[in-house]
């Protein structure tokens, strides 16, 4: 028997999915929890590619010309050096690294350890953007990462946290961008499918009540 409480749950779910969601930029990797996957690029060996390249069962990589998976050395100017036994993803001189969730899936939280080329007094930065359905930008932030000139494999964790799972892809772009340890939470079906499921649940409950009436 369909209960009124089930109708309320369905209606509340539909309303929550229809409501606008505000993202939050985070620099704390602990915010991307519970983690469903983490990609460290160690299985690649200097693969220059624009993709698409399946990184794991859930994530597809695409990038601009000159992008590399499993990069092993990057001079970041006054931001130090990446490499020395650590592999990562890197743009060319200028470009974008994008991570899209496979099979039309969406996540609530995603991020990575990031750095970029820096040379004072030029104001270089990283642009981190989240994309939703139909590839539209749902949030974007410009962040300047600053690490010591003698640093090695240092950077800032940059992630986006949403109230609902509506991130279809996330990108990092800028001048000499490097990315490692890309982390994400559990992928789920597209928001539209969940909204239709909630609406169907409510409709079934309504019909059940009418039959009892």
C-alpha positions in Angstrom: 0.0 0.0 0.0 1.3 3.4 -1.0 1.6 5.7 2.1 1.1 9.5 2.2 4.7 9.7 3.5 6.0 8.1 0.3 4.1 10.8 -1.7 5.7 13.5 0.4 9.2 12.0 -0.1 8.7 11.9 -3.8 7.4 15.5 -3.9 10.3 16.7 -1.7 12.9 14.9 -3.9 11.4 16.4 -7.1 11.4 19.9 -5.5 15.0 19.5 -4.3 16.2 18.5 -7.8 14.3 21.4 -9.4 15.8 24.0 -6.9 18.9 26.0 -8.0 22.1 24.7 -6.5 25.0 26.9 -5.3 28.5 25.4 -5.6 31.3 25.9 -3.1 35.0 26.2 -4.1 37.1 24.1 -1.6 40.8 23.8 -1.0 40.3 20.9 1.5 40.6 17.4 -0.1 38.6 16.1 2.9 35.6 17.8 1.5 35.5 15.4 -1.4 34.2 12.5 0.7 33.2 9.8 0.7 35.6 9.4 -2.2 34.5 7.0 -5.0 37.6 7.2 -7.1 41.1 8.9 -7.3 43.3 9.1 -10.4 47.0 9.5 -9.9 48.1 9.2 -13.6 50.9 6.8 -12.6 49.7 4.2 -15.2 50.6 6.6 -18.0 54.0 7.4 -19.4 54.1 10.8 -21.2 51.0 10.2 -23.4 50.4 13.3 -25.4 46.7 13.3 -26.2 43.6 15.5 -26.6 41.5 12.4 -25.8 39.0 11.1 -25.3 40.9 8.8 -23.0 39.2 6.6 -20.4 41.1 7.1 -17.1 39.0 4.6 -15.2 35.5 3.1 -15.4 33.9 6.5 -14.5 36.1 9.3 -16.0 36.9 10.4 -19.5 39.8 12.8 -20.1 39.9 15.4 -22.9 42.4 18.3 -23.3 43.7 20.9 -25.6 46.6 20.4 -27.9 49.8 19.5 -26.1 48.1 18.0 -23.1 49.9 15.1 -21.5 48.9 12.2 -19.2 51.7 10.7 -17.1 53.9 13.8 -17.4 57.1 13.4 -15.4 58.6 16.9 -15.4 57.2 20.4 -15.4 59.0 23.7 -14.7 56.5 26.0 -13.0 58.7 29.1 -12.8 58.6 30.7 -9.4 56.1 28.0 -8.3 58.8 25.3 -8.3 59.0 22.0 -10.0 56.8 18.9 -10.5 58.2 15.5 -11.3 61.0 13.5 -9.7 59.2 10.1 -9.8 55.7 11.6 -9.6 53.5 11.5 -12.7 50.6 13.8 -13.4 48.5 15.5 -16.1 49.7 18.7 -17.7 48.5 21.2 -20.3 50.7 22.5 -23.1 51.8 26.1 -22.9 48.2 27.2 -22.4 45.3 24.9 -22.3 42.5 23.0 -20.5 42.4 19.6 -18.8 38.8 18.3 -18.6 37.4 15.3 -16.7 33.9 14.1 -17.8 31.9 11.4 -16.0 31.1 8.5 -18.3 27.7 7.1 -19.3 25.9 10.4 -18.6 26.7 10.3 -14.9 27.0 13.2 -12.5 28.8 13.8 -9.2 28.3 16.1 -6.3 32.0 16.7 -5.5 35.3 16.6 -7.4 38.7 18.2 -7.3 42.5 17.7 -7.6 45.9 18.9 -6.5 46.7 21.7 -8.9 49.5 24.1 -9.7 50.5 26.3 -12.7 53.4 28.2 -14.2 54.1 31.5 -12.4 56.5 34.2 -13.2 56.3 37.6 -11.5 55.0 40.2 -12.3 52.7 38.3 -14.7 49.4 37.4 -12.9 48.9 33.7 -14.0 46.1 31.7 -12.5 44.0 28.5 -12.8 40.4 28.6 -13.9 38.4 25.7 -12.4 34.9 25.2 -13.9 32.1 22.7 -13.3 29.7 21.9 -16.2 26.2 20.4 -15.9 23.7 19.1 -18.4 24.1 20.2 -22.0 27.7 21.2 -21.2 26.7 24.5 -19.6 28.9 26.1 -16.9 27.3 25.9 -13.5 30.2 27.4 -11.6 33.6 28.8 -12.3 36.5 30.2 -10.2 39.8 31.8 -10.9 42.5 30.9 -8.4 46.2 32.0 -8.1 48.3 29.2 -6.7 51.5 30.2 -5.0 54.2 27.8 -3.9 57.9 28.3 -3.1 60.4 28.5 -6.0 62.3 25.5 -4.6 59.2 23.4 -3.9 58.7 20.0 -5.4 55.3 18.5 -6.3 53.5 21.1 -4.2 50.2 22.8 -5.1 46.7 23.6 -3.9 43.8 21.3 -3.8 41.0 22.8 -5.8 37.6 21.3 -5.8 33.9 22.1 -6.3 31.2 20.9 -3.9 27.5 21.0 -4.9 24.4 20.5 -2.8 23.2 17.9 -5.4 25.0 15.7 -7.8 24.8 17.9 -11.0 28.5 18.0 -12.1 28.8 16.4 -15.5 32.4 17.4 -16.0 35.1 19.6 -14.3 38.0 21.4 -15.9 41.2 23.1 -15.0 42.7 25.6 -17.5 45.4 28.2 -17.6 49.1 28.7 -18.4 51.2 25.6 -17.7 48.6 23.9 -15.6 49.5 20.6 -13.8 46.9 18.3 -12.1 47.4 15.2 -9.9 45.3 13.0 -7.6 41.9 13.8 -9.3 39.2 12.7 -6.8 35.5 12.4 -7.1 32.4 11.1 -5.2 30.0 8.4 -6.4 28.6 9.1 -9.9 24.8 8.9 -10.2 22.3 9.1 -13.1 21.6 12.4 -14.7 19.4 14.8 -12.5 16.6 14.8 -15.1 16.3 11.0 -14.7 16.1 11.3 -10.9 13.4 14.1 -11.2 11.4 11.9 -13.6 11.7 9.0 -11.1 10.4 11.2 -8.3 7.5 12.5 -10.4 6.6 8.9 -11.4 6.7 7.8 -7.7 4.3 10.6 -6.8 2.0 9.8 -9.7 1.8 6.2 -8.8 0.9 7.1 -5.2 -1.8 9.5 -6.4 -3.4 6.8 -8.6 -3.2 4.3 -5.7 -5.1 6.8 -3.4 -7.7 7.4 -6.1 -8.4 3.7 -6.4 -8.9 3.4 -2.7 -11.2 6.5 -2.6 
